[in-house]
Amino acid sequence: MASRRAPAARPTAAPAIPQEEIDRQVERAVERTLARNIPGLRMPTPDLDLDVGQTPKELVYAHETMRLYHYKPMLDEIYRVPLLVIMSPVAKGYILDLAPGQSLIEYLVLQGYDVYMIDWIAPRREHAALGIEAYVAGMIGEAVARVAEDSGETDLTMVGYCMGGMLACLYTALNPRRLKNLVCFTTPINADGMTLYKQWVNSRAFDIDRLVSELGVIPGEMINASIQALRPFQRSANQLQLLNNVDNDAFVKANLRFDRWAADQLPLPGELMREFVRDFLRANELITGDFHVGDKGIDLGKIRMPFLHVAAEYDHIVPTAASSDLIGLIGSKDKQEIVVKGGHVSLVAGGNAVYRLWPQLDRWLAIRSV
């Protein structure tokens, strides 16, 4: 077993799409989603032979929709404080382990970090009642205990990506003495900065209670439809770029990996989606101070351990207007925000991330992981 080491101006928001157009898109997506709710029907998915998720790992614990993995150390000496990475419940974790040489997880392991990751699987109808409390106090809380048991360390650094960052903040606010460090990537905190998402969920055609009642879980294709509405021409642009580089095998495989992941959105338990829409997107309760996990109020000012937030300058999914308030709400004295060039995904994965984010993340973690 490996031994442990001793102790700029922000872009303005894009103009809103006319509400009439949003209403049409939402109505089409809702009716298509409900029409596909046929027992036993499985939507075809492409079987692409792409080498994603190749960093060696083992399953440590599984419960409900959560899977906790431990990545095998590659060095004889590792940092004392383990890392627990939390993915967004709507996205599969292989974006952080895209391929050898393009994997943030592989990079962290090679720098000597002891890496665990919470990845999520598609919920079934029996999981429809799982809400934010089940995720934060239940599954994430259990994962933290399992990491301590498996690693033998009580200190822990938590790293959350996108909605996983929001869940990490909620957990930490409820357990302010449990973590040594907290790192968040592109974390939504101010719903007013997510203009198009708010248009989507405030549409007259978007009845979240009806969707939850009829479906139980909200399908990934509906979540993907809301994301695609943010940049309607992005897929066509990607396909043109692919055609222009068809003779470049490395480019083609990388493009296909990203495209596969972008279309591979996970469904969400109905109650989790209902609470996210009602309490965050519509009521913006993390900003108003009214957000609750179960019967416990959330005060982000209680987060006082070293904190790092990373934002992407051209993020269309979580614009900087939606994440920039986080650094001010956190109560830590040791806190920092890094804004890097790139988008929501290229921030953490791909050729540019290797040079832009990964070394900065390593430097921040290294002195806080002993």
N, C-alpha and C positions, 0 to 999 in steps of 0.2 A: 504494500500500500504506500502511496506517496506520502512523504512527510510534509507537515505544514510549516510555513515560514513563521518565525517569531514576530512577537508583537511589533446696432445699426438702424437705421430707420426701417420701419416695417411697411410692407406693401399695403396699399389700401384694398379693402374688400371689393370683390367683383360685383357688378350691378346685379340686382336680383332678377331672376326670370319672372316674367309676368305671371301673376297668380292663376290666370285662366289656363295657361300652358301647364303649370304645375298640376292643377286640378285634373286636366286631361291625362297627364302621365300617371298620376296616382290612381285615377279611376281604372285605367287600363291594367295597371299592375295589380290592383286589388282584385278585380274581377277575374283576371287570368290566374291569380294565385288561388282564389276560392274555387274556380272551375277545375283546377288540377287536384283538388283535395278528394281524390278517389282512392278508397282503400285498396292496397295492393299495387297501385300504379307506381312504377319506378321510372324516373326520368333518365334517359340515356346519358352517360358521361364518357368522354373520350378516354381511352386507355393509353396514355402517353408513357413511353419508356424513358423517363427523365430521372436523373440521379439526384433526387432531393433527399434531405434528411439523412446524410451519410455519416455524420459524426457518431462514433460508437456510444451507445447509451443503454441503460437498463431501466425497466419499469420498477419504481419503488412503491407506488401506491395508486390505487384506483378507487374512485367513489363517485356515484352519480355520473355527471358529465365530465369530471376531471380526471386527468391522467398526470401523475407526477413522475418525471424522468430524472435520472442522474447520468450525466455525461462522464465517461471514464477518463480519469486524469491521464495526460500524455507526458507529464514531466515527473521526475523523481521528487521534486520539491514543489509544494503548492502553497498558495496564500492561506492563512489561517481561517479567514472569514468566508464562508461559502456565499454564493450568489443564488438567489431564487428568482428566475425570470417568469413573469406572468404575461401570457399572451392575451390579446383581446378575445372575448368569447365568440365574436363573429368571424374570426380568422384562424386559419390553421397555422401551427407553429413553424412549419418548414420554411417560411419566409426568412426566419432567422438562421436557418441551416440549409441555405438554398443549394449549394454545391461546394465541393472542395475548392478552396481558394476564394469563394464568394460567400462564406458562412461566418456570421458574427459569432455564433456559438463555437465553431472550430477555432476562431481567432482567440477568443477568451480562454479556452482550454489550453491553447498553445502558449498563452502568456502566463499560465500557472494558476488560473482561477478554478475553484471547485464549483462547477455549474450544475444547478438543478433547474428544471423548467416545468411550470404548469402549462400543459396543453389541454385543449378541450375537444370533446367529440360531439357529434350531432345528438342533441336531445331527442328523446322519443316522447310520445303523448303522455306517458306516465311521469315525465319531468315537467309538465306544463306549469305546475304550481311553484317551481323553483324561482325565487325572486332574489333581489340584491342581498338580503340577509343570508340566504342559503349559500350564496357565492362568497360573501365577505367573511361572515362569522363562522360559517360552516366549512366549506371546502378549502378556502385559502387558509383559514385558521388551522385546519387539520394538516394541510401541507407544510405549514411552518413547523408544527410539532414533529412531523415525520422527518423533515430535513435535520432538525436538531438531534433526533434519535439516530439517524443514519450517519451523520457527519461527526457526532460527538461534540459539536460546538453550539453554544447558546447564542452567540452573536450571529447576525445574519444581515446581508445586504439584499434588499428587494429591488428588482428592476421590472417596471411595468411598461408595456407598449400599448399606446392608444387607449382603448377602453380598459385594457389591463392596467394601465397607469392610473385611471380613475379608481378602479377597484383597489389597487395598492394604496392609494391615498386614503380611501375610506377605511381600509383595514388598519393603517398606521395611525390615523386619527383616533380610532377606538382602542389601539394598543400602543400608546406613544413610547413606552419603555421597552418594547419587544425588539425593535430593529436597531442595528448599528448605523446603517446608511439607507437612504432611499433615492432611487434614480427613476425618472419617468421620461419616456419618449412621447412626444406629440400627444399630450394628454388633454382631452376636452374638459374644460372647467366652467366656461362662460358660454351658455347656449346662445346668447345674443350674437356671438361671433360666428355661429353656424347658420348663416342666413338661409341657405337653400334647404338644409335639413328642416329648419323651422317652417319654411313654406310647405314642405312635404307633409309634415305631421299635422300642420294646422289646416290642411286642405279639407274642404267639405266632404271629400270622398274617403278620407282616412279615418275610419271608425275603429280605433284600436280595440275597444271592448268587443265588437263584433268579430274581429279577426281572432282574438284570443278565444272567444267562446266557440267559434266554429272550427278553428284549426288546432288549438292547444299549443302548438309551436309555430313560430313565424318562419316560413321557409327562407332558405338562403337566397333563392332567386329574387325574392321581394326586397331583401336587404340590398342585394347587388343592384337591383333596378334603381333604388334611391341613390346609390353611389354613382352609377352611370349617369344619372340625371345631372350630377354636378359638372361633368365634363363630357357632354354628349358626343363630341367628335374625337375623343381620345382613342377609342378602339380603331376607328378608321385610320387615324394617323399612325398608330402602331403597326397596322397591317401594311401600310405603304412603306414604312421604314423597314419592315421585314422583307418586303419584295426588293427593296433597293440594296439589301445586304444578303440576298439569298445564297451567294457563293461563300459566305463567311460562316462556317459551321459553328464556331464558338458563339458568334452573335445570335444565330438562329436558335441554338439551344437555350441560351440565356433569355432570349425574348420569349420563347415558349414556356420556360419555367415561370417567368413573371406573369404571363398571360393566363397560364393554368391556375396560379395562385389567386389572381384577381377575380377569376370566375368561380372560385372554389369557396364561396362564403358559407359559413355554418349557419344553420337555423338557430333561433334563440327560443328558450322557454317563454311561453306566453306572458307569465307574470313578470319575468325580468324585462321583457320588452315593454310591457305596460308601465312599469315603474320608471324605466328609462325615459319613455315618451312623456309621461305625466309629470314626473318630479324634476327631471333635468331639462329636456328639450322645451317643454311648454312653460313650466313654472320657474325654471332657472334657479333652483333652490340652493345649489352650491354657492351661488353668489349672494342670494338673499339671506343665507344663514339658516334656512328652514329645513335643510335636507336631513332625513333620518334613515338609519339602518335599523329596522325593527322599531323599538321604542327609544333608541339612543340617538340623540342629536349629534351632528357632525360639526366639529370645530377644527378646521385645518390649521389653525394657529397652535394647536397642541402638538403638531409635528415639529420637533425641535432637534432631531438628529441631522447630521450632514445630508444635504439635499442637492440633487442635480436635476435640472430639467433641460431636455434637448428638444428644440423646435426646428421645423424645416421651413425655410423662407418661402417656398412655393407649394406648400401643403394645401391641397384643395379639399381634403377630407376633414382635417382638423386645422383650419387656418390659424395663423398666429393670433388673430383677434379672439379666438376661442380658447387659447392656451396661455396667453401672456399674463393673465391675472394670477396664475397659480403661484408664481415666485413671490408675489407680494402677500398672498394669503398664508403661506407657510411660515411657521414661527421660528425656524432655525436661524441662528446667527451665521453658521457656515452653510451658505446656499449660493447657487450659481445657475445661470441659464446660458446655454450655448445655442445660438441660431446658426445653422449651417445651410449652405446652398443645397437645393435639392427638394424633392417632394416627399410625400408621406412614406413611400416605400423605399425610394433610393436613399433616404436618410440612413437606413439600417442595412440595406442589401445592395449588392452590385459593385461594380468597379470603383465608382466614386466614393462609396462609403468607406472603402479600405483606407483611403487617404484623408477623408474629411472628418469622419466621426470616430472611427475605431481607435486611433492613437490618442485622441483627446479623452475618450472614455477610459482607456487604460491608465493614462496619467492620473486622472481623478480618482479612480478606484485603488490604484496601487498603494498610495500612502494611507488609505483608509481601510485596508483589508488585512492588516497585520495584527 
